Amino acid sequence: MATMSISPTVRSARTNRTRSTRLTRRGRLLLTLAIAAFAALGWSGLHATAQADAPMQRIEVKAGDTLWSIAERLAPGADPREMVYELRSINHLDSAQLQPGQILLAR
């Protein structure tokens, strides 16, 4: 007859420890890039919302006015090229030619 011995199961000390999640170098890089992407998207969204909420002003073009001179009047000290681009896009202008009495919208 064979004898059978029953021994209690022994758990290794390793299974009783709580396992912590470790990020690899690649994981940290991806996490950093994801946070940066969300931050950039959030910032651009806030900027676009602030510009969209800005009230539009009406500007009447006078004789001799150009988009450049109007841009310099609207944003003194700033680069006029950005304002010229904005004026052209808001008013759907195909060219920079203006007529006296023409009404332009600007922020």
C-alpha positions in Angstrom: 0.0 0.0 0.0 1.1 3.4 -0.8 1.1 6.1 1.7 -0.2 9.5 0.7 0.9 12.6 2.4 -1.0 15.8 2.2 1.0 18.9 2.6 -0.4 22.4 2.8 0.1 24.5 -0.4 2.9 26.9 -0.1 2.4 30.2 -1.7 5.4 32.1 -2.8 6.2 35.4 -1.1 6.0 37.0 -4.5 2.3 36.4 -5.0 1.4 38.0 -1.7 3.0 41.3 -2.6 1.0 43.9 -4.3 2.1 44.4 -7.9 2.9 47.9 -9.0 2.6 49.1 -12.5 5.9 50.1 -14.1 6.2 52.4 -17.1 8.8 51.7 -19.6 10.8 54.5 -21.3 8.5 54.1 -24.3 5.4 54.2 -22.1 6.6 57.4 -20.4 7.3 59.0 -23.8 3.8 58.1 -25.1 2.2 59.4 -21.9 4.1 62.7 -22.2 3.2 63.1 -25.8 -0.5 62.3 -25.1 -0.6 64.9 -22.3 1.1 67.5 -24.5 -1.3 66.8 -27.4 -4.4 67.2 -25.1 -2.9 70.4 -23.7 -2.3 71.8 -27.1 -5.7 71.0 -28.3 -7.3 72.4 -25.2 -5.3 75.6 -25.5 -6.2 76.1 -29.2 -9.8 75.4 -28.4 -9.8 78.1 -25.7 -8.1 80.5 -28.0 -10.6 79.9 -30.8 -13.5 80.3 -28.4 -12.1 83.6 -27.1 -11.8 84.9 -30.7 -15.2 83.7 -31.7 -16.8 85.5 -28.7 -15.1 88.8 -29.6 -17.6 91.4 -30.9 -17.2 92.3 -34.5 -16.7 96.0 -35.4 -17.7 97.6 -38.7 -15.1 99.7 -40.5 -16.0 102.0 -43.4 -13.3 102.2 -46.0 -12.3 105.8 -46.8 -10.5 107.1 -49.9 -6.9 106.0 -49.9 -7.4 103.3 -47.3 -5.6 100.0 -47.8 -5.9 96.7 -45.9 -2.4 97.4 -44.5 -3.3 100.9 -43.2 -6.6 99.6 -41.7 -4.6 96.7 -40.1 -2.1 99.2 -38.6 -5.0 101.3 -37.2 -6.7 98.3 -35.7 -3.6 96.7 -34.1 -1.0 99.3 -33.5 2.4 97.8 -32.7 1.4 94.4 -33.9 2.5 92.7 -37.2 0.0 94.0 -39.8 0.3 90.9 -41.9 -1.8 88.9 -39.4 -4.5 91.5 -39.3 -4.6 91.8 -43.1 -5.0 88.0 -43.4 -7.8 88.1 -40.8 -9.6 91.0 -42.6 -9.4 89.1 -45.9 -10.7 85.9 -44.4 -13.5 87.4 -42.4 -14.7 89.6 -45.3 -14.1 86.9 -48.0 -11.9 89.2 -50.0 -10.3 87.7 -53.1 -8.0 90.7 -53.5 -6.6 93.6 -51.5 -8.5 96.1 -53.6 -11.0 98.2 -51.6 -13.6 100.7 -52.6 -14.4 103.9 -50.6 -17.6 103.4 -48.6 -17.1 99.6 -48.4 -17.9 98.1 -45.0 -15.4 95.7 -43.5 -15.9 93.5 -40.4 -13.0 93.1 -37.9 -12.5 91.7 -34.5 
